[in-house]
Structure formats: C-alpha cells, structure tokens
Amino acid sequence: MKSKVFLYLVMTFLAVMITAQASQIEIDIMDKVTLKEKIITIRDISQVTGDDDTLIKKINDIEVGKTPWPNNHRRIDRDFFKMRLVSSGIGLSDIVFEGSKAAIVSVEATKITGTEITEKAKEHLLFATQSFNRDITIELENNPGDQWVTKKRDEIYIDASLADGNKNRGNVVVMVMANADGVLLFKIPVRFNVRVFESIAVTKKKIDRHESLTAENVFMARRETTKVSGEIFSDIESLRGKIASTQIVPFAVITEEIIETPPTIKRGDTVKLFIRTENFKIITKGLAQENGVTGEIIKVQNFDTKKVLRGRIVDYENVQILF
C-alpha cells in the first residue's frame, strides 16, 4: 500500500513538473544588434521560445523604444525587459532569461564626411563659374562637420546648388543636400570666397560725357572683377557705337551703367516717313517727336497733316509708319 502511495506521489510530481516546464517561456537576449531606423520590439533583440504561441507573439510584439541616433548605441538590460513585460500585463513567474544580460542596439547608418560635402559644393561652384575668359580662386570659409544618416551609402543621393542663383562671386554660399527616396536627410551651407579675374575693357585716359568709345581711348586689361557690379565688356568691338553717359576717369572698368548708345534719330530731326505694302510705297516728310535708336518705335509728326503717328526707326533718316 505504501509503495502505491509513493508511486502516485512521484507521478503527480512529475506531471506538475512537466506542466510547469511546458508553460515556461525563455527569452534569449542578443548581445549586439544593428537595426534600421525603427521602433524596437522584443523580437528585434531577443529570441523568444516556448509552447504558448499566443504568448510568444504577444511578447515579441512588445515595443521597447526607438533606435538610437546614428553613431550612438542604446543598452536594453534584463530589468528593462521585465518592466516592459509587466507593463504589458505579462507575469514574470513563467519567464526565464537566457543569453546576454543586456542587448546593445545601434542603428544602420552612413557617415557623410565634411570633406565629401565640401568637395561636392566646390565641384558645383566650379561648374557654375566656369568661363574661358576667367581666372577664379576659391577659398573655403567654413568647414562643414561630418553628417550621420540612417541609410545605406548606395541609397543616398547628394546634390548641391547656389543659395543665390544670381551670385557666383564674392561671398558665395552653396547648399549641399542629401536625399534618400525623396526624403531630405540634411541640408548644409558651405561658404566660399570666390575671386574672379577677367580680361575686360578699361579706359586709357579720361573720357568726356558723350565722347565715343574707341580703340584710341579704351584697351583690354586683366582686372579683378569680384566686386564690379553691372555688365562688363570682354572686347572693344562690343563698345562700337557707344558713348560715355558721364565723364569717366582714366583706367576705369567700363560697365553698362556709364555708357549708352547715342540715338539714331533725335527729337526735332527731320525724317522721311514711309508706308510700304506689297503693291505700293508712300514717302513723305515728318518731324521726330522723340529720341530713339534703330528698331525702336517713336512718335513722329507728318509735316503736311500735322498728325502725330507712330513709326519704327529704320536708320538715321527713315521711319516706317505703323498702323
């Protein structure tokens, strides 16, 4: 009788042990884990095993926080695991922890060096300022720092553009941008001092107002044009027919602001007025009411009818009447 009782107790104990072991969940914590930028779950940093599939899935889906910043790491230890399990309504009595005492989590990231950013900016600046007639010196004003982004290198596209598309000399800012899948990762300003030297038209001597610009009073010289405003002239031929709109001192850089084109016809000039069609041409005389250059439209008065008309200047004495 005693032996039967003992055997019953042994079988009962074994049954309890087997049942306890069957319901037990093991969480095997990984040592080091590198993830894409995301919300970390227990599944990402450990292996959960056991016989209760529903409970395993629930544990695996528990969130434990975000991935760290690039070039950093996050330590998630067993105590943090336990806290998240309890806050998710899971008791700890049937949980067994294995593996590492803590998971060290880092994020998948790429370092874009400050040197690479600078080279991209300089490359764009050289393209924007290239010219066969210019010599350019480029000095870097600031050193951009390294940038970490949570993407693989082959997923990252780096581009550059001038901050001010109309300014490519003096203090110039180039914006360098990194994108991935259409999302802006960073935008960094890189500052340069750009000096420009060109062969341009310069006065040989003093030029009086309304005096013509010719090879006698203008020559070509190499000058720094970094701070010159307005259009400059890269050959003397482009100044043909121009006159000084103000007095110009010797050795001055000639710009569009200090010259002008003299009028082909002046107000008060007597001109020929004509109307031309496919079948006939009528010519009469008139009086210019405005100054104008060839191709411009001015007002003229017919001598005979005294009527004021509009006409396009053809040359110094002919105006084609418009209707």
C-alpha positions as CSV (number, residue, x, y, z in Angstrom):
1,M,0.0,0.0,0.0
2,K,2.8,2.4,0.9
3,S,4.6,1.7,-2.4
4,K,1.4,2.5,-4.3
5,V,1.1,5.8,-2.5
6,F,4.7,6.7,-3.1
7,L,4.4,5.8,-6.8
8,Y,1.3,8.1,-7.0
9,L,3.1,11.0,-5.4
10,V,6.1,10.6,-7.8
11,M,3.8,10.5,-10.9
12,T,1.9,13.6,-9.6
13,F,5.2,15.5,-9.0
14,L,6.4,14.6,-12.5
15,A,3.2,15.7,-14.0
16,V,3.4,19.0,-12.3
17,M,7.0,19.5,-13.3
18,I,6.2,18.6,-16.9
19,T,3.2,21.0,-16.9
20,A,5.4,23.8,-15.4
21,Q,8.1,23.3,-17.9
22,A,5.6,23.2,-20.8
23,S,4.2,26.6,-19.9
24,Q,7.6,28.2,-19.3
25,I,8.8,31.0,-21.8
26,E,12.5,31.5,-22.5
27,I,13.8,34.9,-23.7
28,D,17.3,34.6,-25.1
29,I,18.7,38.2,-25.2
30,M,21.1,39.0,-28.1
31,D,24.4,40.7,-27.3
32,K,24.8,43.3,-30.1
33,V,22.1,44.2,-32.7
34,T,22.2,46.7,-35.6
35,L,18.8,47.7,-36.9
36,K,17.3,50.1,-39.5
37,E,15.8,53.2,-38.0
38,K,12.6,52.0,-36.4
39,I,10.6,51.3,-33.2
40,I,12.4,48.4,-31.4
41,T,10.4,45.3,-30.4
42,I,11.5,42.4,-28.2
43,R,11.6,40.3,-31.4
44,D,14.4,42.5,-32.7
45,I,16.7,42.0,-29.8
46,S,16.0,38.5,-28.5
47,Q,14.7,35.1,-29.4
48,V,11.5,34.1,-27.6
49,T,10.7,30.3,-27.3
50,G,8.2,28.2,-25.6
51,D,4.9,26.2,-26.1
52,D,2.4,29.0,-25.9
53,D,2.4,30.5,-29.4
54,T,-0.1,33.2,-28.5
55,L,2.0,34.4,-25.6
56,I,5.2,34.3,-27.6
57,K,3.7,36.5,-30.3
58,K,2.4,39.0,-27.6
59,I,5.9,39.1,-26.1
60,N,7.6,39.5,-29.5
61,D,5.4,42.5,-30.4
62,I,6.1,44.5,-27.2
63,E,7.8,47.8,-28.0
64,V,10.9,48.8,-26.1
65,G,11.7,52.2,-27.6
66,K,13.2,53.8,-30.7
67,T,16.6,53.0,-32.3
68,P,19.3,55.4,-31.1
69,W,20.8,58.3,-33.1
70,P,23.4,57.4,-35.7
71,N,26.9,56.7,-34.3
72,N,25.3,56.0,-30.9
73,H,24.0,52.9,-29.1
74,R,21.3,52.0,-26.7
75,R,21.6,49.4,-23.9
76,I,18.5,47.4,-23.0
77,D,19.1,45.2,-20.0
78,R,17.0,42.5,-18.3
79,D,15.4,44.8,-15.8
80,F,14.1,46.9,-18.7
81,F,12.7,43.7,-20.3
82,K,10.9,42.8,-17.1
83,M,9.5,46.3,-16.7
84,R,8.1,46.2,-20.3
85,L,6.7,42.7,-19.7
86,V,4.9,43.6,-16.5
87,S,3.5,46.9,-18.0
88,S,2.1,44.8,-20.9
89,G,0.3,42.5,-18.4
90,I,2.6,39.5,-18.6
91,G,3.7,37.9,-15.3
92,L,7.3,37.1,-14.7
93,S,6.9,33.7,-12.9
94,D,7.0,31.7,-16.1
95,I,9.7,33.8,-17.8
96,V,13.3,32.6,-17.9
97,F,16.0,34.9,-19.3
98,E,19.0,33.5,-21.2
99,G,21.8,34.9,-23.2
100,S,23.3,38.3,-22.6
101,K,22.5,40.5,-19.6
102,A,21.8,43.4,-22.0
103,A,21.3,44.0,-25.7
104,I,23.4,46.8,-27.2
105,V,21.4,48.3,-30.0
106,S,22.9,50.5,-32.8
107,V,21.2,51.9,-35.9
108,E,22.2,51.2,-39.5
109,A,23.9,54.5,-40.6
110,T,26.4,56.1,-43.0
111,K,28.8,58.9,-42.3
112,I,29.0,61.6,-44.9
113,T,32.3,63.3,-44.2
114,G,32.7,67.1,-44.1
115,T,35.4,66.7,-46.8
116,E,32.9,65.0,-49.1
117,I,30.4,67.7,-48.5
118,T,33.0,70.4,-49.2
119,E,34.1,68.7,-52.4
120,K,30.6,68.4,-53.7
121,A,30.0,72.1,-53.0
122,K,33.3,73.1,-54.7
123,E,32.5,71.0,-57.7
124,H,29.2,72.7,-58.2
125,L,30.7,76.1,-57.7
126,L,33.4,75.5,-60.3
127,F,30.7,74.4,-62.8
128,A,28.6,77.5,-62.1
129,T,31.5,79.9,-62.5
130,Q,33.4,78.3,-65.4
131,S,34.3,80.5,-68.3
132,F,37.1,80.5,-70.9
133,N,37.8,84.2,-70.2
134,R,38.0,84.0,-66.4
135,D,40.6,83.0,-63.8
136,I,38.9,82.0,-60.5
137,T,40.3,81.5,-57.0
138,I,38.1,79.7,-54.4
139,E,38.7,79.9,-50.7
140,L,36.8,77.8,-48.2
141,E,35.3,79.9,-45.4
142,N,33.9,77.2,-43.2
143,N,34.5,73.5,-42.6
144,P,31.2,71.6,-42.5
145,G,31.1,68.8,-40.0
146,D,30.5,65.1,-40.6
147,Q,26.9,64.1,-41.0
148,W,25.4,60.7,-40.0
149,V,22.3,59.5,-41.8
150,T,20.3,56.3,-41.2
151,K,20.6,55.0,-44.7
152,K,23.0,52.8,-46.6
153,R,25.5,54.7,-48.8
154,D,24.1,53.4,-52.0
155,E,20.6,54.8,-51.0
156,I,21.9,58.3,-50.5
157,Y,21.9,61.0,-53.3
158,I,24.0,64.1,-52.7
159,D,23.3,67.3,-54.7
160,A,24.3,71.0,-54.5
161,S,23.0,74.4,-55.6
162,L,23.8,78.0,-55.1
163,A,21.9,79.6,-52.3
164,D,21.5,82.7,-54.5
165,G,21.5,81.7,-58.2
166,N,22.4,85.2,-59.3
167,K,25.6,85.3,-57.1
168,N,28.7,83.4,-58.1
169,R,31.5,85.7,-56.9
170,G,32.5,87.3,-53.6
171,N,30.9,85.6,-50.6
172,V,29.1,82.7,-52.1
173,V,27.0,80.1,-50.2
174,V,26.5,76.6,-51.7
175,M,23.8,74.4,-50.2
176,V,24.6,70.7,-50.1
177,M,21.6,68.3,-49.7
178,A,21.4,64.6,-49.1
179,N,18.2,62.8,-50.1
180,A,17.0,59.2,-50.0
181,D,13.8,58.0,-51.6
182,G,12.7,61.7,-52.0
183,V,13.2,62.4,-48.3
184,L,15.6,65.2,-47.3
185,L,18.2,63.9,-44.8
186,F,20.2,67.1,-44.3
187,K,20.9,70.5,-45.9
188,I,24.2,72.1,-45.1
189,P,25.5,75.6,-46.2
190,V,29.1,75.7,-47.3
191,R,30.6,79.2,-47.6
192,F,33.3,80.3,-50.1
193,N,35.1,83.5,-51.0
194,V,35.3,83.5,-54.8
195,R,37.6,85.9,-56.6
196,V,37.3,86.5,-60.3
197,F,39.9,87.9,-62.7
198,E,39.0,88.7,-66.3
199,S,40.2,90.4,-69.4
200,I,37.9,93.4,-69.8
201,A,37.6,96.9,-71.4
202,V,39.3,99.7,-69.4
203,T,39.7,103.4,-70.2
204,K,43.2,104.6,-71.3
205,K,42.5,108.2,-70.4
206,K,39.7,110.5,-69.2
207,I,36.7,110.2,-71.4
208,D,34.2,113.2,-71.5
209,R,30.5,112.8,-71.5
210,H,29.0,111.9,-74.9
211,E,32.5,111.1,-76.2
212,S,32.7,107.9,-78.4
213,L,34.4,104.8,-77.1
214,T,37.1,103.6,-79.5
215,A,40.5,101.8,-79.6
216,E,42.0,105.3,-79.0
217,N,40.7,105.7,-75.5
218,V,39.9,102.0,-74.5
219,F,42.2,99.0,-74.0
220,M,41.9,95.4,-72.7
221,A,43.4,94.6,-69.4
222,R,43.3,91.8,-66.8
223,R,41.4,93.0,-63.7
224,E,39.7,91.5,-60.7
225,T,36.0,91.8,-61.2
226,T,34.8,90.2,-58.0
227,K,33.2,93.4,-56.7
228,V,32.3,95.0,-60.1
229,S,28.6,95.5,-60.4
230,G,26.8,95.7,-63.8
231,E,27.7,94.2,-67.2
232,I,31.3,94.4,-68.2
233,F,32.8,94.1,-71.7
234,S,35.2,91.4,-72.8
235,D,36.2,93.0,-76.1
236,I,36.4,96.5,-77.6
237,E,34.2,95.6,-80.6
238,S,31.2,95.3,-78.3
239,L,31.6,99.0,-77.5
240,R,31.4,100.1,-81.1
241,G,28.8,102.9,-81.4
242,K,28.7,103.5,-77.7
243,I,29.3,106.9,-76.0
244,A,30.1,107.8,-72.4
245,S,26.9,108.8,-70.4
246,T,29.1,110.5,-67.9
247,Q,32.7,111.6,-67.5
248,I,34.9,108.6,-67.0
249,V,38.3,108.7,-65.2
250,P,41.4,107.0,-66.6
251,F,41.9,103.2,-66.1
252,A,38.3,102.7,-65.0
253,V,36.5,99.5,-65.7
254,I,33.8,100.2,-68.3
255,T,30.3,98.9,-67.3
256,E,26.9,99.4,-68.9
257,E,26.0,101.9,-66.2
258,I,28.4,104.5,-67.6
259,I,27.9,104.2,-71.3
260,E,24.9,104.5,-73.6
261,T,24.0,104.1,-77.3
262,P,23.5,107.5,-79.0
263,P,20.1,107.9,-80.6
264,T,19.9,107.1,-84.3
265,I,17.3,109.9,-84.5
266,K,16.9,112.8,-82.1
267,R,13.9,114.7,-81.2
268,G,13.4,117.6,-83.7
269,D,15.2,115.8,-86.6
270,T,13.5,115.9,-90.0
271,V,13.0,112.4,-91.2
272,K,11.4,110.5,-94.2
273,L,8.1,108.8,-93.3
274,F,7.1,105.9,-95.5
275,I,4.3,103.4,-95.7
276,R,5.1,100.1,-97.5
277,T,2.8,97.4,-98.7
278,E,3.1,94.6,-101.3
279,N,1.8,96.9,-104.0
280,F,3.0,100.5,-103.3
281,K,5.2,102.7,-101.1
282,I,4.3,106.2,-100.0
283,I,7.0,108.6,-98.8
284,T,6.6,112.0,-97.1
285,K,8.4,114.1,-94.6
286,G,8.0,114.4,-90.8
287,L,9.4,115.7,-87.6
288,A,10.7,113.3,-84.8
289,Q,9.0,113.9,-81.5
290,E,11.3,111.6,-79.5
291,N,14.8,110.2,-79.4
292,G,15.3,106.6,-80.5
293,V,17.7,104.0,-81.8
294,T,17.4,101.7,-84.8
295,G,14.4,99.3,-84.3
296,E,12.7,101.4,-81.6
297,I,9.2,102.9,-82.1
298,I,8.9,106.6,-81.7
299,K,6.3,109.3,-82.3
300,V,6.6,111.4,-85.4
301,Q,4.6,114.3,-86.8
302,N,3.5,114.5,-90.5
303,F,4.6,117.8,-92.0
304,D,1.6,118.1,-94.2
305,T,-1.3,116.9,-92.0
306,K,0.3,117.8,-88.6
307,K,-1.0,114.4,-87.4
308,V,1.2,112.6,-84.8
309,L,1.9,109.0,-85.9
310,R,4.0,106.0,-84.6
311,G,6.8,104.6,-86.6
312,R,9.8,102.2,-86.3
313,I,13.2,103.7,-86.9
314,V,15.0,102.1,-89.9
315,D,18.1,104.3,-90.0
316,Y,19.2,107.8,-89.2
317,E,16.7,109.4,-91.7
318,N,13.9,106.8,-92.4
319,V,10.9,105.9,-90.2
320,Q,8.3,103.3,-91.2
321,I,4.8,104.3,-90.2
322,L,2.8,101.7,-88.3
323,F,-0.9,101.2,-88.2
